[in-house]
Amino acid sequence: MKPAKGFTLIELLIAVSLTIFIITVSYSFFNFIEKSGKSSAKSSKLQSTIFPLFYVFLKDIESADQRYGTLSVKKDAEGNETLEFYTNSCYYFKGICRVKYWIYENREKKLHYLIRSEYKLNSTSLTGVDVPLTSKVKEFSVFFSKFGNWYDGIQGGKPSLVKVVLKFEKEGGELPLILKLRNQTFYL
């Protein structure tokens, strides 16, 4: 009689161990691919928000007209900063207008909106045109630079550079935007 051919216990254990190792590595690889895809989708949503915000801030701050008043930063009752200045980059009014950036908090929906308000120059009305720019910004801080030093925008002054730090909802992080004011030296 011939002995029955089959696998020994050691061969079976080696085969099972290799199979478990291959399945574990495959699962880890596909799990990594899935997580990076989700992260990439979240990142692209955030990046699609950043460019329009940068453009609006850039256009407004580059066109700031300090002959009518300097850039001012104030805190509201909740402690949120507001940035206010005069610019000739008006969307709803002709000429120079007063622009104000501020955060509106909707407590029911637990959302924060970055609002750009535009007011007519020399208008006695306190109402202007309020445009929500995004609901992804939780808060923002403003810093001014003069002679190479950054200081809190609440201190005021005529800066050469303005840094607006946008803090995004949830795990979005922060985005510092550094913008240069246009030179307003006039010669007669």
Contacts in CASP RR format, 6 or more apart in sequence:
PFRMAT RR
TARGET T0000
AUTHOR 0000-0000-0000
METHOD contacts of the structure
MODEL  1
MKPAKGFTLIELLIAVSLTIFIITVSYSFFNFIEKSGKSSAKSSKLQSTI
FPLFYVFLKDIESADQRYGTLSVKKDAEGNETLEFYTNSCYYFKGICRVK
YWIYENREKKLHYLIRSEYKLNSTSLTGVDVPLTSKVKEFSVFFSKFGNW
YDGIQGGKPSLVKVVLKFEKEGGELPLILKLRNQTFYL
7 15 0 8 1.000
46 136 0 8 1.000
46 168 0 8 1.000
46 172 0 8 1.000
49 134 0 8 1.000
49 136 0 8 1.000
50 175 0 8 1.000
52 133 0 8 1.000
52 134 0 8 1.000
53 114 0 8 1.000
53 133 0 8 1.000
53 134 0 8 1.000
53 137 0 8 1.000
53 166 0 8 1.000
53 177 0 8 1.000
54 177 0 8 1.000
56 116 0 8 1.000
56 133 0 8 1.000
57 101 0 8 1.000
57 164 0 8 1.000
57 177 0 8 1.000
57 179 0 8 1.000
58 177 0 8 1.000
58 179 0 8 1.000
59 89 0 8 1.000
60 85 0 8 1.000
60 87 0 8 1.000
60 89 0 8 1.000
60 99 0 8 1.000
60 116 0 8 1.000
61 71 0 8 1.000
61 85 0 8 1.000
61 87 0 8 1.000
61 162 0 8 1.000
61 179 0 8 1.000
61 181 0 8 1.000
62 89 0 8 1.000
62 179 0 8 1.000
62 180 0 8 1.000
62 181 0 8 1.000
62 182 0 8 1.000
63 87 0 8 1.000
63 88 0 8 1.000
63 89 0 8 1.000
63 182 0 8 1.000
64 71 0 8 1.000
64 85 0 8 1.000
64 86 0 8 1.000
64 87 0 8 1.000
64 181 0 8 1.000
64 182 0 8 1.000
65 86 0 8 1.000
65 87 0 8 1.000
65 88 0 8 1.000
65 96 0 8 1.000
65 184 0 8 1.000
66 85 0 8 1.000
66 86 0 8 1.000
66 158 0 8 1.000
66 181 0 8 1.000
66 184 0 8 1.000
67 86 0 8 1.000
67 184 0 8 1.000
68 86 0 8 1.000
68 96 0 8 1.000
68 98 0 8 1.000
68 121 0 8 1.000
69 85 0 8 1.000
69 86 0 8 1.000
70 85 0 8 1.000
70 156 0 8 1.000
70 157 0 8 1.000
70 158 0 8 1.000
71 83 0 8 1.000
71 84 0 8 1.000
71 85 0 8 1.000
71 144 0 8 1.000
71 153 0 8 1.000
71 156 0 8 1.000
71 157 0 8 1.000
71 158 0 8 1.000
71 159 0 8 1.000
71 162 0 8 1.000
71 181 0 8 1.000
72 83 0 8 1.000
72 84 0 8 1.000
72 85 0 8 1.000
72 156 0 8 1.000
73 81 0 8 1.000
73 82 0 8 1.000
73 83 0 8 1.000
73 84 0 8 1.000
73 142 0 8 1.000
73 152 0 8 1.000
73 153 0 8 1.000
73 154 0 8 1.000
73 156 0 8 1.000
74 81 0 8 1.000
74 82 0 8 1.000
74 84 0 8 1.000
74 154 0 8 1.000
75 81 0 8 1.000
75 82 0 8 1.000
75 154 0 8 1.000
76 82 0 8 1.000
76 102 0 8 1.000
78 105 0 8 1.000
80 102 0 8 1.000
80 103 0 8 1.000
80 105 0 8 1.000
80 139 0 8 1.000
81 139 0 8 1.000
81 140 0 8 1.000
81 141 0 8 1.000
81 142 0 8 1.000
81 154 0 8 1.000
82 100 0 8 1.000
82 101 0 8 1.000
82 102 0 8 1.000
83 100 0 8 1.000
83 101 0 8 1.000
83 102 0 8 1.000
83 140 0 8 1.000
83 142 0 8 1.000
83 164 0 8 1.000
84 98 0 8 1.000
84 99 0 8 1.000
84 100 0 8 1.000
84 101 0 8 1.000
85 98 0 8 1.000
85 99 0 8 1.000
86 96 0 8 1.000
86 97 0 8 1.000
86 98 0 8 1.000
86 99 0 8 1.000
86 121 0 8 1.000
87 96 0 8 1.000
87 97 0 8 1.000
87 99 0 8 1.000
88 95 0 8 1.000
88 96 0 8 1.000
88 97 0 8 1.000
89 99 0 8 1.000
90 96 0 8 1.000
90 97 0 8 1.000
90 99 0 8 1.000
90 118 0 8 1.000
91 118 0 8 1.000
91 129 0 8 1.000
91 131 0 8 1.000
92 118 0 8 1.000
92 129 0 8 1.000
93 118 0 8 1.000
93 119 0 8 1.000
93 120 0 8 1.000
93 121 0 8 1.000
95 121 0 8 1.000
96 121 0 8 1.000
97 118 0 8 1.000
97 119 0 8 1.000
97 120 0 8 1.000
97 121 0 8 1.000
98 118 0 8 1.000
98 119 0 8 1.000
98 120 0 8 1.000
98 121 0 8 1.000
99 116 0 8 1.000
99 117 0 8 1.000
99 118 0 8 1.000
99 119 0 8 1.000
100 116 0 8 1.000
100 117 0 8 1.000
100 119 0 8 1.000
101 114 0 8 1.000
101 115 0 8 1.000
101 116 0 8 1.000
101 117 0 8 1.000
101 140 0 8 1.000
102 114 0 8 1.000
102 115 0 8 1.000
102 117 0 8 1.000
103 112 0 8 1.000
103 113 0 8 1.000
103 114 0 8 1.000
103 115 0 8 1.000
103 137 0 8 1.000
103 138 0 8 1.000
103 139 0 8 1.000
103 140 0 8 1.000
104 112 0 8 1.000
104 113 0 8 1.000
104 115 0 8 1.000
104 132 0 8 1.000
105 111 0 8 1.000
105 112 0 8 1.000
105 113 0 8 1.000
106 112 0 8 1.000
106 113 0 8 1.000
111 135 0 8 1.000
111 169 0 8 1.000
112 135 0 8 1.000
112 137 0 8 1.000
112 138 0 8 1.000
112 139 0 8 1.000
112 169 0 8 1.000
113 132 0 8 1.000
113 133 0 8 1.000
113 134 0 8 1.000
113 135 0 8 1.000
113 137 0 8 1.000
114 132 0 8 1.000
114 133 0 8 1.000
114 134 0 8 1.000
114 135 0 8 1.000
114 137 0 8 1.000
114 140 0 8 1.000
114 166 0 8 1.000
115 130 0 8 1.000
115 131 0 8 1.000
115 132 0 8 1.000
115 133 0 8 1.000
116 130 0 8 1.000
116 131 0 8 1.000
116 133 0 8 1.000
117 128 0 8 1.000
117 129 0 8 1.000
117 130 0 8 1.000
117 131 0 8 1.000
118 128 0 8 1.000
118 129 0 8 1.000
118 131 0 8 1.000
119 125 0 8 1.000
119 128 0 8 1.000
119 129 0 8 1.000
120 128 0 8 1.000
135 169 0 8 1.000
136 168 0 8 1.000
136 169 0 8 1.000
136 172 0 8 1.000
137 166 0 8 1.000
137 167 0 8 1.000
137 168 0 8 1.000
137 169 0 8 1.000
138 167 0 8 1.000
138 168 0 8 1.000
138 169 0 8 1.000
139 167 0 8 1.000
140 164 0 8 1.000
140 165 0 8 1.000
140 166 0 8 1.000
140 167 0 8 1.000
141 164 0 8 1.000
141 165 0 8 1.000
141 167 0 8 1.000
142 152 0 8 1.000
142 153 0 8 1.000
142 162 0 8 1.000
142 163 0 8 1.000
142 164 0 8 1.000
142 165 0 8 1.000
143 150 0 8 1.000
143 151 0 8 1.000
143 152 0 8 1.000
143 153 0 8 1.000
143 162 0 8 1.000
143 163 0 8 1.000
143 165 0 8 1.000
144 150 0 8 1.000
144 151 0 8 1.000
144 152 0 8 1.000
144 153 0 8 1.000
144 155 0 8 1.000
144 156 0 8 1.000
144 157 0 8 1.000
144 159 0 8 1.000
144 161 0 8 1.000
144 162 0 8 1.000
144 163 0 8 1.000
145 151 0 8 1.000
145 159 0 8 1.000
145 160 0 8 1.000
145 161 0 8 1.000
145 162 0 8 1.000
145 163 0 8 1.000
146 157 0 8 1.000
146 158 0 8 1.000
146 159 0 8 1.000
146 160 0 8 1.000
147 160 0 8 1.000
150 163 0 8 1.000
153 159 0 8 1.000
159 181 0 8 1.000
160 180 0 8 1.000
160 181 0 8 1.000
161 178 0 8 1.000
161 179 0 8 1.000
161 180 0 8 1.000
161 181 0 8 1.000
162 178 0 8 1.000
162 179 0 8 1.000
162 180 0 8 1.000
162 181 0 8 1.000
163 176 0 8 1.000
163 177 0 8 1.000
163 178 0 8 1.000
163 179 0 8 1.000
164 176 0 8 1.000
164 177 0 8 1.000
164 179 0 8 1.000
165 174 0 8 1.000
165 175 0 8 1.000
165 176 0 8 1.000
165 177 0 8 1.000
166 174 0 8 1.000
166 175 0 8 1.000
166 176 0 8 1.000
166 177 0 8 1.000
167 173 0 8 1.000
167 174 0 8 1.000
168 174 0 8 1.000
168 175 0 8 1.000
END
